[in-house]
Amino acid sequence: MQALIAQVQSMTVLAAAIIIGLGAIGTAIGFGLLGGKFLEASARQPELMPQLQTKLFVIAGLLDAVSMIGVGVALLYTFNNPFIAAVLAAAK
């Protein structure tokens, strides 16, 4: 039984690491694309730069929120693992 719980915990830790890692990679790629497109649009039409900058910050906040949700889910599974409860319930 302890071996099964240890296996569930180890797989949960790996899943949490993958969730956080993919969230970080996705956010980095998104910020890179967002910044590049902002600079390109600002170079084409400099008079629209204040409006574009406002939209850039709104989208950057939303993009960062997506990765923070992933971190929250990963921490939930790490510290309050629902899979261990299912293993213990199945063992009874």
Secondary structure, DSSP 8 states (H G I E B T S, - for coil): -HHHHHHHHHHHHHHHHHHHHHHHHHHHHHHHHHHHHHHHHHHH-GGGHHHHHHHHHHHHHHHHHHHHHHHHHHHHHHHS-HHHHHHHHHH-
